[in-house]
Amino acid sequence: MPRKTAKQVAKENRERMEQAYKYARYCVQCGKRFYTNKANKMICGEWECEEKQQKQLLQARRTKERALRGM
């Protein structure tokens, strides 16, 4: 039996993931493709991406609070 090429293995893995999960998404932080069953998930789940997202949300909330206080 001949060995599979890296391309064939990647294709089989992709097909297996598409069958196991409902959605294939791209992370809003790093752009990497990931699979999930949650319709609203936008982050791949890596620690760095989650940290970046939390920092951005905190910064946006602080900016909004400062703008409201200034009025």
N, CA, C and O atoms as CSV, one atom per row, in Angstrom:
chain,resi,resn,atom,element,x,y,z
A,1,MET,N,N,0.847,-1.177,0.000
A,1,MET,CA,C,0.000,0.000,0.000
A,1,MET,C,C,0.900,1.251,0.000
A,1,MET,O,O,1.740,1.404,0.887
A,2,PRO,N,N,0.732,2.132,-0.975
A,2,PRO,CA,C,1.579,3.327,-1.052
A,2,PRO,C,C,1.240,4.324,0.058
A,2,PRO,O,O,0.105,4.392,0.531
A,3,ARG,N,N,2.241,5.085,0.454
A,3,ARG,CA,C,2.022,6.100,1.487
A,3,ARG,C,C,1.228,7.268,0.915
A,3,ARG,O,O,1.310,7.573,-0.275
A,4,LYS,N,N,0.468,7.908,1.778
A,4,LYS,CA,C,-0.322,9.066,1.365
A,4,LYS,C,C,0.565,10.310,1.363
A,4,LYS,O,O,1.483,10.454,2.170
A,5,THR,N,N,0.257,11.189,0.436
A,5,THR,CA,C,0.985,12.456,0.387
A,5,THR,C,C,0.400,13.400,1.439
A,5,THR,O,O,-0.690,13.166,1.960
A,6,ALA,N,N,1.129,14.453,1.739
A,6,ALA,CA,C,0.665,15.440,2.714
A,6,ALA,C,C,-0.633,16.086,2.240
A,6,ALA,O,O,-1.506,16.402,3.049
A,7,LYS,N,N,-0.755,16.278,0.944
A,7,LYS,CA,C,-1.962,16.882,0.379
A,7,LYS,C,C,-3.179,15.974,0.595
A,7,LYS,O,O,-4.262,16.453,0.931
A,8,GLN,N,N,-2.996,14.668,0.402
A,8,GLN,CA,C,-4.092,13.725,0.596
A,8,GLN,C,C,-4.510,13.671,2.069
A,8,GLN,O,O,-5.700,13.626,2.381
A,9,VAL,N,N,-3.540,13.674,2.956
A,9,VAL,CA,C,-3.835,13.642,4.389
A,9,VAL,C,C,-4.584,14.903,4.804
A,9,VAL,O,O,-5.552,14.826,5.561
A,10,ALA,N,N,-4.150,16.051,4.321
A,10,ALA,CA,C,-4.820,17.316,4.645
A,10,ALA,C,C,-6.254,17.318,4.136
A,10,ALA,O,O,-7.159,17.801,4.816
A,11,LYS,N,N,-6.457,16.783,2.953
A,11,LYS,CA,C,-7.814,16.723,2.385
A,11,LYS,C,C,-8.705,15.820,3.224
A,11,LYS,O,O,-9.854,16.168,3.497
A,12,GLU,N,N,-8.194,14.672,3.632
A,12,GLU,CA,C,-8.978,13.752,4.463
A,12,GLU,C,C,-9.308,14.383,5.816
A,12,GLU,O,O,-10.428,14.246,6.307
A,13,ASN,N,N,-8.338,15.072,6.417
A,13,ASN,CA,C,-8.581,15.739,7.694
A,13,ASN,C,C,-9.649,16.817,7.558
A,13,ASN,O,O,-10.531,16.934,8.408
A,14,ARG,N,N,-9.568,17.605,6.485
A,14,ARG,CA,C,-10.551,18.665,6.242
A,14,ARG,C,C,-11.951,18.072,6.073
A,14,ARG,O,O,-12.919,18.596,6.624
A,15,GLU,N,N,-12.059,16.977,5.311
A,15,GLU,CA,C,-13.359,16.338,5.112
A,15,GLU,C,C,-13.914,15.781,6.422
A,15,GLU,O,O,-15.115,15.871,6.678
A,16,ARG,N,N,-13.047,15.211,7.245
A,16,ARG,CA,C,-13.469,14.658,8.528
A,16,ARG,C,C,-13.970,15.762,9.453
A,16,ARG,O,O,-14.972,15.589,10.147
A,17,MET,N,N,-13.275,16.887,9.462
A,17,MET,CA,C,-13.680,18.014,10.304
A,17,MET,C,C,-15.008,18.605,9.822
A,17,MET,O,O,-15.856,18.970,10.636
A,18,GLU,N,N,-15.187,18.699,8.515
A,18,GLU,CA,C,-16.428,19.253,7.976
A,18,GLU,C,C,-17.622,18.365,8.305
A,18,GLU,O,O,-18.737,18.864,8.456
A,19,GLN,N,N,-17.406,17.064,8.417
A,19,GLN,CA,C,-18.486,16.159,8.794
A,19,GLN,C,C,-18.782,16.241,10.287
A,19,GLN,O,O,-19.937,16.122,10.696
A,20,ALA,N,N,-17.760,16.440,11.096
A,20,ALA,CA,C,-17.923,16.448,12.547
A,20,ALA,C,C,-18.505,17.758,13.076
A,20,ALA,O,O,-19.180,17.760,14.106
A,21,TYR,N,N,-18.251,18.875,12.382
A,21,TYR,CA,C,-18.694,20.187,12.859
A,21,TYR,C,C,-19.639,20.827,11.854
A,21,TYR,O,O,-19.587,20.549,10.656
A,22,LYS,N,N,-20.509,21.699,12.377
A,22,LYS,CA,C,-21.487,22.376,11.519
A,22,LYS,C,C,-20.883,23.518,10.718
A,22,LYS,O,O,-21.230,23.720,9.555
A,23,TYR,N,N,-19.968,24.273,11.350
A,23,TYR,CA,C,-19.485,25.509,10.743
A,23,TYR,C,C,-17.974,25.512,10.580
A,23,TYR,O,O,-17.245,25.017,11.439
A,24,ALA,N,N,-17.518,26.066,9.484
A,24,ALA,CA,C,-16.093,26.343,9.266
A,24,ALA,C,C,-15.962,27.862,9.237
A,24,ALA,O,O,-16.566,28.524,8.393
A,25,ARG,N,N,-15.181,28.408,10.149
A,25,ARG,CA,C,-15.052,29.855,10.286
A,25,ARG,C,C,-13.585,30.263,10.164
A,25,ARG,O,O,-12.683,29.426,10.203
A,26,TYR,N,N,-13.373,31.564,10.016
A,26,TYR,CA,C,-12.034,32.138,10.049
A,26,TYR,C,C,-11.950,33.038,11.267
A,26,TYR,O,O,-12.839,33.856,11.501
A,27,CYS,N,N,-10.896,32.892,12.036
A,27,CYS,CA,C,-10.692,33.660,13.258
A,27,CYS,C,C,-10.548,35.144,12.920
A,27,CYS,O,O,-9.830,35.499,11.985
A,28,VAL,N,N,-11.224,36.009,13.674
A,28,VAL,CA,C,-11.142,37.446,13.421
A,28,VAL,C,C,-9.813,38.023,13.883
A,28,VAL,O,O,-9.457,39.127,13.470
A,29,GLN,N,N,-9.072,37.317,14.721
A,29,GLN,CA,C,-7.790,37.819,15.214
A,29,GLN,C,C,-6.617,37.368,14.351
A,29,GLN,O,O,-5.796,38.190,13.942
A,30,CYS,N,N,-6.533,36.062,14.070
A,30,CYS,CA,C,-5.349,35.559,13.357
A,30,CYS,C,C,-5.650,35.134,11.919
A,30,CYS,O,O,-4.725,34.946,11.129
A,31,GLY,N,N,-6.924,34.982,11.571
A,31,GLY,CA,C,-7.286,34.621,10.211
A,31,GLY,C,C,-7.227,33.132,9.918
A,31,GLY,O,O,-7.465,32.712,8.786
A,32,LYS,N,N,-6.911,32.326,10.934
A,32,LYS,CA,C,-6.803,30.881,10.748
A,32,LYS,C,C,-8.194,30.249,10.665
A,32,LYS,O,O,-9.122,30.678,11.351
A,33,ARG,N,N,-8.325,29.245,9.834
A,33,ARG,CA,C,-9.600,28.538,9.693
A,33,ARG,C,C,-9.771,27.577,10.861
A,33,ARG,O,O,-8.831,26.882,11.249
A,34,PHE,N,N,-10.986,27.544,11.422
A,34,PHE,CA,C,-11.284,26.614,12.501
A,34,PHE,C,C,-12.716,26.117,12.352
A,34,PHE,O,O,-13.517,26.708,11.627
A,35,TYR,N,N,-13.023,25.043,13.032
A,35,TYR,CA,C,-14.332,24.412,12.938
A,35,TYR,C,C,-15.035,24.490,14.280
A,35,TYR,O,O,-14.407,24.361,15.331
A,36,THR,N,N,-16.359,24.704,14.236
A,36,THR,CA,C,-17.121,24.851,15.470
A,36,THR,C,C,-18.567,24.443,15.234
A,36,THR,O,O,-19.026,24.363,14.095
A,37,ASN,N,N,-19.275,24.189,16.322
A,37,ASN,CA,C,-20.705,23.919,16.259
A,37,ASN,C,C,-21.516,25.121,16.727
A,37,ASN,O,O,-22.746,25.086,16.702
A,38,LYS,N,N,-20.835,26.187,17.156
A,38,LYS,CA,C,-21.518,27.392,17.618
A,38,LYS,C,C,-21.640,28.386,16.467
A,38,LYS,O,O,-20.655,28.687,15.792
A,39,ALA,N,N,-22.833,28.886,16.250
A,39,ALA,CA,C,-23.081,29.775,15.114
A,39,ALA,C,C,-22.425,31.139,15.280
A,39,ALA,O,O,-22.077,31.775,14.285
A,40,ASN,N,N,-22.249,31.604,16.520
A,40,ASN,CA,C,-21.750,32.965,16.727
A,40,ASN,C,C,-20.281,33.017,17.135
A,40,ASN,O,O,-19.797,34.091,17.494
A,41,LYS,N,N,-19.567,31.925,17.097
A,41,LYS,CA,C,-18.164,31.926,17.518
A,41,LYS,C,C,-17.292,32.554,16.436
A,41,LYS,O,O,-17.410,32.210,15.260
A,42,MET,N,N,-16.408,33.485,16.840
A,42,MET,CA,C,-15.594,34.218,15.874
A,42,MET,C,C,-14.093,34.099,16.141
A,42,MET,O,O,-13.287,34.593,15.352
A,43,ILE,N,N,-13.704,33.444,17.253
A,43,ILE,CA,C,-12.298,33.321,17.614
A,43,ILE,C,C,-11.929,31.845,17.651
A,43,ILE,O,O,-12.713,31.014,18.110
A,44,CYS,N,N,-10.737,31.524,17.170
A,44,CYS,CA,C,-10.328,30.122,17.038
A,44,CYS,C,C,-10.116,29.407,18.364
A,44,CYS,O,O,-10.135,28.177,18.395
A,45,GLY,N,N,-9.918,30.122,19.446
A,45,GLY,CA,C,-9.776,29.481,20.739
A,45,GLY,C,C,-8.335,29.386,21.224
A,45,GLY,O,O,-8.087,28.890,22.323
A,46,GLU,N,N,-7.393,29.851,20.429
A,46,GLU,CA,C,-6.018,29.883,20.912
A,46,GLU,C,C,-5.883,30.996,21.947
A,46,GLU,O,O,-6.571,32.015,21.882
A,47,TRP,N,N,-4.992,30.780,22.889
A,47,TRP,CA,C,-4.830,31.700,24.007
A,47,TRP,C,C,-4.505,33.114,23.532
A,47,TRP,O,O,-5.065,34.083,24.044
A,48,GLU,N,N,-3.607,33.238,22.561
A,48,GLU,CA,C,-3.202,34.566,22.081
A,48,GLU,C,C,-4.383,35.320,21.467
A,48,GLU,O,O,-4.543,36.520,21.694
A,49,CYS,N,N,-5.193,34.631,20.705
A,49,CYS,CA,C,-6.340,35.277,20.063
A,49,CYS,C,C,-7.370,35.725,21.105
A,49,CYS,O,O,-7.938,36.811,20.993
A,50,GLU,N,N,-7.607,34.889,22.110
A,50,GLU,CA,C,-8.554,35.255,23.156
A,50,GLU,C,C,-8.060,36.458,23.950
A,50,GLU,O,O,-8.847,37.339,24.295
A,51,GLU,N,N,-6.764,36.502,24.242
A,51,GLU,CA,C,-6.189,37.645,24.958
A,51,GLU,C,C,-6.335,38.933,24.140
A,51,GLU,O,O,-6.723,39.970,24.678
A,52,LYS,N,N,-6.027,38.865,22.853
A,52,LYS,CA,C,-6.157,40.044,21.989
A,52,LYS,C,C,-7.595,40.545,21.973
A,52,LYS,O,O,-7.844,41.746,22.068
A,53,GLN,N,N,-8.539,39.616,21.851
A,53,GLN,CA,C,-9.949,39.985,21.786
A,53,GLN,C,C,-10.392,40.644,23.088
A,53,GLN,O,O,-11.104,41.648,23.060
A,54,GLN,N,N,-9.980,40.095,24.225
A,54,GLN,CA,C,-10.350,40.684,25.511
A,54,GLN,C,C,-9.778,42.091,25.654
A,54,GLN,O,O,-10.462,42.990,26.144
A,55,LYS,N,N,-8.535,42.290,25.231
A,55,LYS,CA,C,-7.918,43.614,25.308
A,55,LYS,C,C,-8.652,44.617,24.430
A,55,LYS,O,O,-8.873,45.757,24.837
A,56,GLN,N,N,-9.032,44.194,23.219
A,56,GLN,CA,C,-9.746,45.097,22.315
A,56,GLN,C,C,-11.117,45.471,22.873
A,56,GLN,O,O,-11.523,46.631,22.796
A,57,LEU,N,N,-11.827,44.498,23.432
A,57,LEU,CA,C,-13.150,44.781,23.998
A,57,LEU,C,C,-13.044,45.713,25.205
A,57,LEU,O,O,-13.857,46.623,25.362
A,58,LEU,N,N,-12.049,45.487,26.047
A,58,LEU,CA,C,-11.835,46.341,27.215
A,58,LEU,C,C,-11.503,47.766,26.781
A,58,LEU,O,O,-12.023,48.732,27.339
A,59,GLN,N,N,-10.636,47.884,25.786
A,59,GLN,CA,C,-10.254,49.201,25.293
A,59,GLN,C,C,-11.462,49.930,24.690
A,59,GLN,O,O,-11.639,51.128,24.912
A,60,ALA,N,N,-12.281,49.213,23.938
A,60,ALA,CA,C,-13.465,49.827,23.336
A,60,ALA,C,C,-14.457,50.269,24.412
A,60,ALA,O,O,-15.061,51.336,24.304
A,61,ARG,N,N,-14.621,49.451,25.444
A,61,ARG,CA,C,-15.543,49.803,26.530
A,61,ARG,C,C,-15.041,51.027,27.287
A,61,ARG,O,O,-15.831,51.902,27.641
A,62,ARG,N,N,-13.735,51.099,27.541
A,62,ARG,CA,C,-13.173,52.254,28.236
A,62,ARG,C,C,-13.314,53.523,27.403
A,62,ARG,O,O,-13.614,54.590,27.937
A,63,THR,N,N,-13.098,53.408,26.100
A,63,THR,CA,C,-13.240,54.561,25.211
A,63,THR,C,C,-14.681,55.058,25.221
A,63,THR,O,O,-14.926,56.264,25.249
A,64,LYS,N,N,-15.618,54.141,25.199
A,64,LYS,CA,C,-17.035,54.502,25.216
A,64,LYS,C,C,-17.400,55.186,26.535
A,64,LYS,O,O,-18.121,56.184,26.542
A,65,GLU,N,N,-16.900,54.648,27.648
A,65,GLU,CA,C,-17.173,55.247,28.961
A,65,GLU,C,C,-16.583,56.658,29.049
A,65,GLU,O,O,-17.223,57.564,29.582
A,66,ARG,N,N,-15.379,56.843,28.535
A,66,ARG,CA,C,-14.761,58.174,28.566
A,66,ARG,C,C,-15.558,59.167,27.735
A,66,ARG,O,O,-15.721,60.326,28.118
A,67,ALA,N,N,-16.048,58.704,26.604
A,67,ALA,CA,C,-16.837,59.592,25.732
A,67,ALA,C,C,-18.143,59.993,26.425
A,67,ALA,O,O,-18.588,61.135,26.309
A,68,LEU,N,N,-18.755,59.045,27.147
A,68,LEU,CA,C,-20.008,59.367,27.840
A,68,LEU,C,C,-19.757,60.304,29.010
A,68,LEU,O,O,-20.574,61.183,29.282
A,69,ARG,N,N,-18.636,60.130,29.709
A,69,ARG,CA,C,-18.316,61.016,30.841
A,69,ARG,C,C,-18.006,62.429,30.362
A,69,ARG,O,O,-18.302,63.400,31.057
A,70,GLY,N,N,-17.419,62.544,29.194
A,70,GLY,CA,C,-17.037,63.853,28.664
A,70,GLY,C,C,-18.225,64.678,28.218
A,70,GLY,O,O,-18.122,65.900,28.108
A,71,MET,N,N,-19.333,64.044,27.964
A,71,MET,CA,C,-20.512,64.777,27.484
A,71,MET,C,C,-21.197,65.536,28.590
A,71,MET,O,O,-22.204,66.203,28.350
